[in-house]
């Protein structure tokens, strides 16, 4: 029997489940796509640590109770569809965790509906992209506090660490986790917009070339402005395009101009 189940074996799901296995918990994946199922088995290696199936009954039967099942699927109707497909096979006390960017009111609705059937439901924001899912994401869970104790050891093990502390914390009941992730995304997108506008000013107003842009952002990243977004922005200015001559950022800009989305 496996410690943790995950639905949705795309890049995020695949990376997250391998992260779980790397940190000492056995994990079982589920996806309708047989190719993704086989790919995970190959990457996981040891079937006692990582396994998968495209049969939902097989998936659920292989999980320890209370079952801890995380969904990494697109937000919206797909989440409701996956929940409906799982319900006939679950028992009271089992736990479903929505790891996508669901709107918080949808999480409240699902939590109330599942509570009537004694199934615990969590909305858990996951930040860090595919790389974070594999090496350590920031996780923002919200739901039943007592049920969280079953999830806590796994989430703390797989999450990113800052000064030795796991980047995960129980944030409150119902949709608290999804609400915090929504605010997090809003801040992140605002910073991305600001970064792109700074690039535009330096490129057009200051006539900076890519090496100068790299040097400027790298310098900012070594001081008070240090962040992941500033770091990767500095790095992209040095990235050569594998398919054409020149820097990748210039090719992206040219493509945007051709489509009428760049200036």
C-alpha positions as CSV (number, residue, x, y, z in Angstrom):
1,X,0.0,0.0,0.0
2,X,1.2,3.5,-0.9
3,X,1.4,6.6,1.4
4,X,0.3,9.2,-1.2
5,X,-1.8,9.4,-4.3
6,X,-1.7,11.9,-7.1
7,X,-4.1,12.5,-10.0
8,X,-2.7,14.2,-13.1
9,X,0.7,13.0,-14.4
10,X,1.7,16.0,-16.5
11,X,5.0,17.7,-15.8
12,X,3.9,19.2,-12.5
13,X,2.3,16.0,-11.3
14,X,5.1,13.8,-12.4
15,X,7.7,16.0,-10.7
16,X,5.7,16.3,-7.5
17,X,5.2,12.5,-7.1
18,X,8.9,11.9,-7.7
19,X,9.7,14.5,-5.1
20,X,7.4,12.7,-2.6
21,X,9.2,9.4,-3.3
22,X,12.6,11.0,-2.9
23,X,11.6,12.1,0.5
24,X,10.8,8.7,1.9
25,X,7.1,8.3,1.1
26,X,5.7,5.8,-1.4
27,X,3.5,7.3,-4.0
28,X,0.9,6.0,-6.6
29,X,-0.1,8.1,-9.6
30,X,-3.3,8.1,-11.8
31,X,-3.9,9.5,-15.2
32,X,-6.1,8.5,-18.1
33,X,-3.2,8.7,-20.5
34,X,-1.4,5.3,-20.5
35,X,1.8,6.9,-21.9
36,X,2.1,9.2,-18.9
37,X,1.5,6.3,-16.6
38,X,4.3,4.3,-18.2
39,X,6.6,7.3,-18.2
40,X,6.2,7.7,-14.5
41,X,6.9,4.1,-13.9
42,X,10.1,4.3,-15.9
43,X,11.2,7.5,-14.1
44,X,10.3,6.1,-10.7
45,X,12.3,2.9,-11.1
46,X,11.4,1.1,-8.0
47,X,7.7,0.2,-8.1
48,X,7.6,-0.2,-4.3
49,X,8.3,3.6,-4.1
50,X,6.5,4.8,-7.3
51,X,3.8,3.2,-9.2
52,X,0.8,4.3,-11.4
53,X,-2.3,3.2,-13.2
54,X,-4.9,4.4,-15.7
55,X,-7.6,2.5,-13.8
56,X,-9.2,4.6,-11.0
57,X,-10.2,1.6,-8.9
58,X,-6.7,0.2,-9.0
59,X,-5.4,3.6,-8.0
60,X,-7.6,4.1,-5.0
61,X,-7.3,0.5,-3.8
62,X,-3.5,0.9,-3.6
63,X,-3.6,3.8,-1.1
64,X,-3.3,3.6,2.7
65,X,-6.2,4.8,4.7
66,X,-7.0,7.6,5.3
67,X,-6.2,8.0,1.6
68,X,-4.4,11.2,0.8
69,X,-5.1,12.1,-2.9
70,X,-3.7,15.2,-4.5
71,X,-5.1,16.6,-7.7
72,X,-2.8,18.5,-10.1
73,X,-5.2,19.1,-12.9
74,X,-6.4,22.4,-14.5
75,X,-8.8,24.5,-12.4
76,X,-12.5,24.4,-13.2
77,X,-14.9,21.7,-14.3
78,X,-12.0,19.1,-14.5
79,X,-11.6,19.3,-10.8
80,X,-15.3,18.5,-10.2
81,X,-15.1,15.7,-12.7
82,X,-12.1,14.1,-11.0
83,X,-13.8,14.4,-7.6
84,X,-17.0,12.7,-9.0
85,X,-14.9,9.8,-10.4
86,X,-13.1,9.3,-7.1
87,X,-16.1,9.4,-4.7
88,X,-17.6,5.9,-5.4
89,X,-14.3,4.4,-4.4
90,X,-13.5,6.5,-1.2
91,X,-14.2,5.9,2.4
92,X,-15.1,8.3,5.2
93,X,-12.1,10.2,6.5
94,X,-10.2,10.1,3.2
95,X,-8.6,13.3,2.0
96,X,-8.7,15.0,-1.4
97,X,-6.2,17.9,-2.0
98,X,-6.7,20.3,-4.9
99,X,-3.2,21.5,-5.8
100,X,-4.3,23.7,-8.7
101,X,-5.2,27.4,-8.9
102,X,-8.9,27.0,-8.1
103,X,-11.0,30.1,-7.3
104,X,-11.5,30.1,-3.5
105,X,-15.3,30.1,-3.7
106,X,-15.1,26.8,-5.7
107,X,-13.0,25.4,-2.9
108,X,-15.6,26.4,-0.3
109,X,-18.4,24.8,-2.4
110,X,-16.4,21.5,-2.8
111,X,-15.4,21.4,0.8
112,X,-19.1,21.8,1.9
113,X,-20.3,19.1,-0.5
114,X,-17.6,16.6,0.5
115,X,-18.1,17.3,4.2
116,X,-21.6,15.9,3.9
117,X,-20.0,12.6,2.8
118,X,-17.4,12.8,5.6
119,X,-14.6,13.3,3.0
120,X,-12.0,15.9,3.9
121,X,-11.2,18.5,1.2
122,X,-8.2,20.8,1.0
123,X,-7.3,23.6,-1.3
124,X,-3.5,23.8,-1.4
125,X,-1.7,26.4,-3.5
126,X,1.6,25.2,-4.9
127,X,4.2,27.7,-6.1
128,X,7.5,27.1,-7.8
129,X,6.5,25.7,-11.2
130,X,7.8,22.4,-12.6
131,X,11.2,22.9,-11.1
132,X,9.8,23.6,-7.7
133,X,7.5,20.6,-7.8
134,X,10.6,18.4,-8.3
135,X,13.0,20.1,-5.9
136,X,10.8,21.8,-3.4
137,X,7.7,24.0,-3.8
138,X,6.1,26.5,-1.5
139,X,2.8,24.9,-0.4
140,X,-0.3,26.8,1.0
141,X,-2.8,24.3,2.4
142,X,-6.3,25.2,3.8
143,X,-8.9,22.8,5.2
144,X,-9.7,20.7,8.2
145,X,-6.9,21.3,10.8
146,X,-7.3,17.7,12.2
147,X,-7.1,16.2,8.8
148,X,-4.0,18.3,8.0
149,X,-2.0,16.3,10.5
150,X,-2.1,13.3,8.1
151,X,-0.8,15.5,5.3
152,X,1.7,17.6,7.3
153,X,4.7,15.1,7.3
154,X,4.6,14.7,3.5
155,X,4.1,18.4,2.7
156,X,6.9,19.4,5.1
157,X,9.3,16.8,3.6
158,X,8.7,17.8,0.0
159,X,8.5,21.6,0.3
160,X,11.3,24.1,-0.2
161,X,13.4,24.9,2.8
162,X,14.4,28.4,4.0
163,X,16.9,28.6,6.8
164,X,16.1,24.9,7.5
165,X,12.3,25.6,7.8
166,X,9.8,24.0,5.4
167,X,8.0,26.5,3.2
168,X,4.5,25.2,4.1
169,X,2.1,26.1,6.8
170,X,-1.5,25.3,7.7
171,X,-3.3,28.6,6.7
172,X,-6.8,28.0,8.0
173,X,-10.1,26.3,7.3
174,X,-11.9,25.9,4.0
175,X,-10.4,28.0,1.1
176,X,-7.7,29.8,3.1
177,X,-4.9,28.1,1.1
178,X,-6.4,29.0,-2.3
179,X,-7.1,32.5,-1.2
180,X,-3.5,33.0,-0.1
181,X,-2.3,31.5,-3.4
182,X,-4.5,34.0,-5.3
183,X,-2.9,36.9,-3.5
184,X,0.5,35.4,-4.0
185,X,-0.2,35.1,-7.8
186,X,-1.4,38.7,-7.9
187,X,1.8,40.0,-6.3
188,X,3.9,37.8,-8.6
189,X,2.1,38.9,-11.8
190,X,2.5,42.5,-10.7
191,X,6.2,42.1,-10.2
192,X,6.5,40.4,-13.6
193,X,4.8,43.3,-15.3
194,X,7.1,45.8,-13.4
195,X,10.1,43.8,-14.5
196,X,9.0,43.8,-18.2
197,X,8.5,47.6,-18.1
198,X,11.9,48.1,-16.5
199,X,13.4,46.0,-19.3
200,X,11.5,48.1,-21.9
201,X,12.8,51.4,-20.4
202,X,16.4,50.2,-20.2
203,X,16.3,48.7,-23.7
204,X,14.6,51.5,-25.5
205,X,15.3,54.6,-23.4
206,X,18.8,53.6,-22.2
207,X,19.9,51.6,-25.3
208,X,21.2,48.8,-23.1
209,X,22.4,45.7,-24.9
210,X,21.8,42.2,-23.5
211,X,25.2,42.0,-21.6
212,X,24.5,45.3,-19.9
213,X,21.0,44.2,-19.1
214,X,22.4,41.0,-17.6
215,X,24.9,42.9,-15.5
216,X,22.3,45.3,-14.2
217,X,19.8,42.7,-13.2
218,X,22.5,40.5,-11.7
219,X,23.8,43.4,-9.6
220,X,20.2,44.1,-8.4
221,X,19.9,40.4,-7.5
222,X,22.9,40.6,-5.2
223,X,21.4,43.4,-3.1
224,X,18.0,44.3,-1.6
225,X,16.1,43.4,-4.7
226,X,17.3,39.8,-4.6
227,X,14.5,37.4,-5.7
228,X,13.9,34.4,-8.0
229,X,12.3,36.6,-10.7
230,X,15.2,39.1,-10.8
231,X,17.6,36.1,-10.9
232,X,16.0,34.4,-13.8
233,X,15.5,37.7,-15.6
234,X,19.3,38.4,-15.4
235,X,20.0,34.9,-16.7
236,X,17.8,35.0,-19.8
237,X,19.7,37.9,-21.3
238,X,22.7,35.5,-21.7
239,X,20.7,32.6,-23.1
240,X,21.6,31.8,-26.7
241,X,18.8,30.6,-29.0
242,X,19.3,26.9,-29.9
243,X,17.5,27.2,-33.2
244,X,18.8,30.5,-34.6
245,X,21.7,32.9,-34.2
246,X,21.6,35.4,-31.4
247,X,20.1,35.7,-27.9
248,X,16.8,34.0,-27.1
249,X,15.3,37.2,-25.7
250,X,15.8,38.9,-29.0
251,X,14.0,36.1,-30.9
252,X,11.1,36.3,-28.5
253,X,10.9,40.1,-29.0
254,X,11.0,39.7,-32.8
255,X,8.2,37.1,-32.7
256,X,6.1,39.4,-30.6
257,X,6.6,42.3,-33.0
258,X,5.6,40.1,-35.9
259,X,2.3,39.1,-34.1
260,X,1.6,42.7,-33.2
261,X,2.0,42.2,-29.5
262,X,5.3,43.9,-29.1
263,X,6.4,47.5,-29.5
